[in-house]
């Protein structure tokens, strides 16, 4: 469980760093939606 929390924290930190350099908010929103769909597919999909 500690490794999963660490991985989640790392992913959040990398995402925040990426969004720091991304100036267009629409592209950021599309990227967030796309990554949420991919992660849902990986963890809850078949």
PDB file with one MODEL, atoms N, CA, C and O in Angstrom:
MODEL        1
ATOM      1  N   UNK A   1       0.817  -1.188   0.000  1.00  0.00           N
ATOM      2  CA  UNK A   1       0.000   0.000   0.000  1.00  0.00           C
ATOM      3  C   UNK A   1       0.868   1.262   0.000  1.00  0.00           C
ATOM      4  O   UNK A   1       0.523   2.261  -0.631  1.00  0.00           O
ATOM      5  N   UNK A   2       1.995   1.205   0.714  1.00  0.00           N
ATOM      6  CA  UNK A   2       2.879   2.365   0.754  1.00  0.00           C
ATOM      7  C   UNK A   2       3.458   2.654  -0.623  1.00  0.00           C
ATOM      8  O   UNK A   2       3.640   3.814  -0.991  1.00  0.00           O
ATOM      9  N   UNK A   3       3.748   1.598  -1.389  1.00  0.00           N
ATOM     10  CA  UNK A   3       4.291   1.798  -2.736  1.00  0.00           C
ATOM     11  C   UNK A   3       3.248   2.428  -3.652  1.00  0.00           C
ATOM     12  O   UNK A   3       3.585   3.263  -4.491  1.00  0.00           O
ATOM     13  N   UNK A   4       1.990   2.038  -3.499  1.00  0.00           N
ATOM     14  CA  UNK A   4       0.918   2.604  -4.318  1.00  0.00           C
ATOM     15  C   UNK A   4       0.713   4.080  -3.999  1.00  0.00           C
ATOM     16  O   UNK A   4       0.513   4.890  -4.905  1.00  0.00           O
ATOM     17  N   UNK A   5       0.760   4.432  -2.726  1.00  0.00           N
ATOM     18  CA  UNK A   5       0.621   5.838  -2.334  1.00  0.00           C
ATOM     19  C   UNK A   5       1.810   6.638  -2.846  1.00  0.00           C
ATOM     20  O   UNK A   5       1.649   7.773  -3.295  1.00  0.00           O
ATOM     21  N   UNK A   6       3.000   6.055  -2.780  1.00  0.00           N
ATOM     22  CA  UNK A   6       4.185   6.722  -3.304  1.00  0.00           C
ATOM     23  C   UNK A   6       4.105   6.941  -4.799  1.00  0.00           C
ATOM     24  O   UNK A   6       4.479   8.002  -5.298  1.00  0.00           O
ATOM     25  N   UNK A   7       3.617   5.939  -5.517  1.00  0.00           N
ATOM     26  CA  UNK A   7       3.460   6.073  -6.964  1.00  0.00           C
ATOM     27  C   UNK A   7       2.435   7.145  -7.305  1.00  0.00           C
ATOM     28  O   UNK A   7       2.642   7.932  -8.229  1.00  0.00           O
ATOM     29  N   UNK A   8       1.340   7.180  -6.574  1.00  0.00           N
ATOM     30  CA  UNK A   8       0.317   8.201  -6.811  1.00  0.00           C
ATOM     31  C   UNK A   8       0.871   9.599  -6.538  1.00  0.00           C
ATOM     32  O   UNK A   8       0.607  10.531  -7.298  1.00  0.00           O
ATOM     33  N   UNK A   9       1.637   9.746  -5.459  1.00  0.00           N
ATOM     34  CA  UNK A   9       2.221  11.042  -5.133  1.00  0.00           C
ATOM     35  C   UNK A   9       3.224  11.467  -6.200  1.00  0.00           C
ATOM     36  O   UNK A   9       3.289  12.643  -6.558  1.00  0.00           O
ATOM     37  N   UNK A  10       3.995  10.528  -6.703  1.00  0.00           N
ATOM     38  CA  UNK A  10       4.950  10.830  -7.766  1.00  0.00           C
ATOM     39  C   UNK A  10       4.232  11.273  -9.039  1.00  0.00           C
ATOM     40  O   UNK A  10       4.647  12.232  -9.689  1.00  0.00           O
ATOM     41  N   UNK A  11       3.164  10.577  -9.386  1.00  0.00           N
ATOM     42  CA  UNK A  11       2.405  10.937 -10.587  1.00  0.00           C
ATOM     43  C   UNK A  11       1.767  12.320 -10.439  1.00  0.00           C
ATOM     44  O   UNK A  11       1.733  13.089 -11.400  1.00  0.00           O
ATOM     45  N   UNK A  12       1.269  12.636  -9.266  1.00  0.00           N
ATOM     46  CA  UNK A  12       0.689  13.956  -9.037  1.00  0.00           C
ATOM     47  C   UNK A  12       1.763  15.030  -9.172  1.00  0.00           C
ATOM     48  O   UNK A  12       1.528  16.080  -9.770  1.00  0.00           O
ATOM     49  N   UNK A  13       2.935  14.765  -8.616  1.00  0.00           N
ATOM     50  CA  UNK A  13       4.016  15.746  -8.680  1.00  0.00           C
ATOM     51  C   UNK A  13       4.484  15.959 -10.122  1.00  0.00           C
ATOM     52  O   UNK A  13       4.731  17.095 -10.529  1.00  0.00           O
ATOM     53  N   UNK A  14       4.606  14.893 -10.885  1.00  0.00           N
ATOM     54  CA  UNK A  14       5.017  15.018 -12.285  1.00  0.00           C
ATOM     55  C   UNK A  14       3.950  15.758 -13.076  1.00  0.00           C
ATOM     56  O   UNK A  14       4.274  16.584 -13.930  1.00  0.00           O
ATOM     57  N   UNK A  15       2.686  15.473 -12.804  1.00  0.00           N
ATOM     58  CA  UNK A  15       1.600  16.166 -13.483  1.00  0.00           C
ATOM     59  C   UNK A  15       1.568  17.652 -13.160  1.00  0.00           C
ATOM     60  O   UNK A  15       1.311  18.475 -14.040  1.00  0.00           O
ATOM     61  N   UNK A  16       1.824  17.997 -11.912  1.00  0.00           N
ATOM     62  CA  UNK A  16       1.851  19.412 -11.534  1.00  0.00           C
ATOM     63  C   UNK A  16       3.028  20.120 -12.188  1.00  0.00           C
ATOM     64  O   UNK A  16       2.904  21.272 -12.606  1.00  0.00           O
ATOM     65  N   UNK A  17       4.166  19.445 -12.282  1.00  0.00           N
ATOM     66  CA  UNK A  17       5.326  20.027 -12.948  1.00  0.00           C
ATOM     67  C   UNK A  17       5.045  20.227 -14.434  1.00  0.00           C
ATOM     68  O   UNK A  17       5.430  21.248 -15.004  1.00  0.00           O
ATOM     69  N   UNK A  18       4.377  19.259 -15.068  1.00  0.00           N
ATOM     70  CA  UNK A  18       4.048  19.370 -16.481  1.00  0.00           C
ATOM     71  C   UNK A  18       3.073  20.511 -16.724  1.00  0.00           C
ATOM     72  O   UNK A  18       3.217  21.255 -17.693  1.00  0.00           O
ATOM     73  N   UNK A  19       2.068  20.656 -15.839  1.00  0.00           N
ATOM     74  CA  UNK A  19       1.088  21.720 -15.999  1.00  0.00           C
ATOM     75  C   UNK A  19       1.688  23.093 -15.738  1.00  0.00           C
ATOM     76  O   UNK A  19       1.160  24.101 -16.209  1.00  0.00           O
ATOM     77  N   UNK A  20       2.791  23.143 -14.987  1.00  0.00           N
ATOM     78  CA  UNK A  20       3.470  24.405 -14.732  1.00  0.00           C
ATOM     79  C   UNK A  20       4.008  24.994 -16.035  1.00  0.00           C
ATOM     80  O   UNK A  20       3.986  26.209 -16.228  1.00  0.00           O
ATOM     81  N   UNK A  21       4.489  24.134 -16.922  1.00  0.00           N
ATOM     82  CA  UNK A  21       5.071  24.594 -18.181  1.00  0.00           C
ATOM     83  C   UNK A  21       4.046  24.672 -19.316  1.00  0.00           C
ATOM     84  O   UNK A  21       4.339  25.234 -20.371  1.00  0.00           O
ATOM     85  N   UNK A  22       2.870  24.127 -19.115  1.00  0.00           N
ATOM     86  CA  UNK A  22       1.830  24.141 -20.144  1.00  0.00           C
ATOM     87  C   UNK A  22       0.999  25.400 -19.957  1.00  0.00           C
ATOM     88  O   UNK A  22       0.388  25.598 -18.907  1.00  0.00           O
ATOM     89  N   UNK A  23       0.976  26.259 -20.990  1.00  0.00           N
ATOM     90  CA  UNK A  23       0.299  27.541 -20.828  1.00  0.00           C
ATOM     91  C   UNK A  23      -1.160  27.491 -21.256  1.00  0.00           C
ATOM     92  O   UNK A  23      -1.970  28.267 -20.750  1.00  0.00           O
ATOM     93  N   UNK A  24      -1.516  26.605 -22.170  1.00  0.00           N
ATOM     94  CA  UNK A  24      -2.885  26.536 -22.668  1.00  0.00           C
ATOM     95  C   UNK A  24      -3.725  25.652 -21.743  1.00  0.00           C
ATOM     96  O   UNK A  24      -3.456  24.458 -21.614  1.00  0.00           O
ATOM     97  N   UNK A  25      -4.733  26.230 -21.105  1.00  0.00           N
ATOM     98  CA  UNK A  25      -5.543  25.483 -20.147  1.00  0.00           C
ATOM     99  C   UNK A  25      -6.438  24.448 -20.833  1.00  0.00           C
ATOM    100  O   UNK A  25      -6.724  23.404 -20.247  1.00  0.00           O
ATOM    101  N   UNK A  26      -6.881  24.717 -22.056  1.00  0.00           N
ATOM    102  CA  UNK A  26      -7.731  23.754 -22.759  1.00  0.00           C
ATOM    103  C   UNK A  26      -6.965  22.472 -23.047  1.00  0.00           C
ATOM    104  O   UNK A  26      -7.499  21.377 -22.875  1.00  0.00           O
ATOM    105  N   UNK A  27      -5.718  22.600 -23.485  1.00  0.00           N
ATOM    106  CA  UNK A  27      -4.893  21.417 -23.757  1.00  0.00           C
ATOM    107  C   UNK A  27      -4.665  20.647 -22.459  1.00  0.00           C
ATOM    108  O   UNK A  27      -4.674  19.417 -22.467  1.00  0.00           O
ATOM    109  N   UNK A  28      -4.463  21.347 -21.351  1.00  0.00           N
ATOM    110  CA  UNK A  28      -4.293  20.691 -20.058  1.00  0.00           C
ATOM    111  C   UNK A  28      -5.534  19.928 -19.644  1.00  0.00           C
ATOM    112  O   UNK A  28      -5.443  18.817 -19.121  1.00  0.00           O
ATOM    113  N   UNK A  29      -6.696  20.522 -19.876  1.00  0.00           N
ATOM    114  CA  UNK A  29      -7.948  19.864 -19.530  1.00  0.00           C
ATOM    115  C   UNK A  29      -8.163  18.612 -20.370  1.00  0.00           C
ATOM    116  O   UNK A  29      -8.579  17.577 -19.850  1.00  0.00           O
ATOM    117  N   UNK A  30      -7.883  18.703 -21.660  1.00  0.00           N
ATOM    118  CA  UNK A  30      -8.011  17.538 -22.540  1.00  0.00           C
ATOM    119  C   UNK A  30      -7.035  16.445 -22.103  1.00  0.00           C
ATOM    120  O   UNK A  30      -7.386  15.265 -22.104  1.00  0.00           O
ATOM    121  N   UNK A  31      -5.821  16.828 -21.735  1.00  0.00           N
ATOM    122  CA  UNK A  31      -4.820  15.864 -21.288  1.00  0.00           C
ATOM    123  C   UNK A  31      -5.256  15.187 -19.993  1.00  0.00           C
ATOM    124  O   UNK A  31      -5.065  13.982 -19.833  1.00  0.00           O
ATOM    125  N   UNK A  32      -5.835  15.941 -19.075  1.00  0.00           N
ATOM    126  CA  UNK A  32      -6.323  15.364 -17.821  1.00  0.00           C
ATOM    127  C   UNK A  32      -7.424  14.350 -18.086  1.00  0.00           C
ATOM    128  O   UNK A  32      -7.408  13.257 -17.520  1.00  0.00           O
ATOM    129  N   UNK A  33      -8.375  14.697 -18.937  1.00  0.00           N
ATOM    130  CA  UNK A  33      -9.475  13.788 -19.261  1.00  0.00           C
ATOM    131  C   UNK A  33      -8.954  12.525 -19.931  1.00  0.00           C
ATOM    132  O   UNK A  33      -9.393  11.422 -19.606  1.00  0.00           O
ATOM    133  N   UNK A  34      -8.029  12.678 -20.858  1.00  0.00           N
ATOM    134  CA  UNK A  34      -7.459  11.528 -21.550  1.00  0.00           C
ATOM    135  C   UNK A  34      -6.732  10.606 -20.578  1.00  0.00           C
ATOM    136  O   UNK A  34      -6.901   9.388 -20.640  1.00  0.00           O
ATOM    137  N   UNK A  35      -5.938  11.163 -19.694  1.00  0.00           N
ATOM    138  CA  UNK A  35      -5.198  10.332 -18.742  1.00  0.00           C
ATOM    139  C   UNK A  35      -6.126   9.672 -17.726  1.00  0.00           C
ATOM    140  O   UNK A  35      -5.864   8.549 -17.293  1.00  0.00           O
ATOM    141  N   UNK A  36      -7.207  10.352 -17.337  1.00  0.00           N
ATOM    142  CA  UNK A  36      -8.177   9.725 -16.443  1.00  0.00           C
ATOM    143  C   UNK A  36      -8.857   8.533 -17.112  1.00  0.00           C
ATOM    144  O   UNK A  36      -9.067   7.499 -16.477  1.00  0.00           O
ATOM    145  N   UNK A  37      -9.195   8.673 -18.376  1.00  0.00           N
ATOM    146  CA  UNK A  37      -9.807   7.556 -19.097  1.00  0.00           C
ATOM    147  C   UNK A  37      -8.843   6.377 -19.240  1.00  0.00           C
ATOM    148  O   UNK A  37      -9.235   5.220 -19.085  1.00  0.00           O
ATOM    149  N   UNK A  38      -7.585   6.684 -19.537  1.00  0.00           N
ATOM    150  CA  UNK A  38      -6.586   5.614 -19.674  1.00  0.00           C
ATOM    151  C   UNK A  38      -6.369   4.915 -18.334  1.00  0.00           C
ATOM    152  O   UNK A  38      -6.305   3.686 -18.285  1.00  0.00           O
ATOM    153  N   UNK A  39      -6.256   5.673 -17.257  1.00  0.00           N
ATOM    154  CA  UNK A  39      -6.034   5.057 -15.950  1.00  0.00           C
ATOM    155  C   UNK A  39      -7.248   4.247 -15.507  1.00  0.00           C
ATOM    156  O   UNK A  39      -7.094   3.199 -14.880  1.00  0.00           O
ATOM    157  N   UNK A  40      -8.444   4.715 -15.820  1.00  0.00           N
ATOM    158  CA  UNK A  40      -9.639   3.938 -15.495  1.00  0.00           C
ATOM    159  C   UNK A  40      -9.646   2.622 -16.259  1.00  0.00           C
ATOM    160  O   UNK A  40     -10.006   1.580 -15.712  1.00  0.00           O
ATOM    161  N   UNK A  41      -9.249   2.677 -17.518  1.00  0.00           N
ATOM    162  CA  UNK A  41      -9.169   1.472 -18.332  1.00  0.00           C
ATOM    163  C   UNK A  41      -8.173   0.484 -17.759  1.00  0.00           C
ATOM    164  O   UNK A  41      -8.447  -0.715 -17.729  1.00  0.00           O
ATOM    165  N   UNK A  42      -7.029   0.955 -17.308  1.00  0.00           N
ATOM    166  CA  UNK A  42      -5.991   0.075 -16.783  1.00  0.00           C
ATOM    167  C   UNK A  42      -6.397  -0.556 -15.464  1.00  0.00           C
ATOM    168  O   UNK A  42      -6.157  -1.746 -15.260  1.00  0.00           O
ATOM    169  N   UNK A  43      -7.012   0.210 -14.554  1.00  0.00           N
ATOM    170  CA  UNK A  43      -7.292  -0.301 -13.213  1.00  0.00           C
ATOM    171  C   UNK A  43      -8.639  -0.985 -13.101  1.00  0.00           C
ATOM    172  O   UNK A  43      -8.772  -1.942 -12.338  1.00  0.00           O
ATOM    173  N   UNK A  44      -9.646  -0.527 -13.837  1.00  0.00           N
ATOM    174  CA  UNK A  44     -10.976  -1.070 -13.681  1.00  0.00           C
ATOM    175  C   UNK A  44     -11.485  -1.821 -14.906  1.00  0.00           C
ATOM    176  O   UNK A  44     -12.500  -2.512 -14.835  1.00  0.00           O
ATOM    177  N   UNK A  45     -10.796  -1.689 -16.005  1.00  0.00           N
ATOM    178  CA  UNK A  45     -11.246  -2.318 -17.245  1.00  0.00           C
ATOM    179  C   UNK A  45     -10.901  -3.791 -17.288  1.00  0.00           C
ATOM    180  O   UNK A  45     -10.298  -4.336 -16.363  1.00  0.00           O
ATOM    181  N   UNK A  46     -11.283  -4.407 -18.348  1.00  0.00           N
ATOM    182  CA  UNK A  46     -11.026  -5.844 -18.489  1.00  0.00           C
ATOM    183  C   UNK A  46      -9.665  -6.105 -19.092  1.00  0.00           C
ATOM    184  O   UNK A  46      -9.285  -7.260 -19.281  1.00  0.00           O
TER     185      UNK A  46
ENDMDL
END
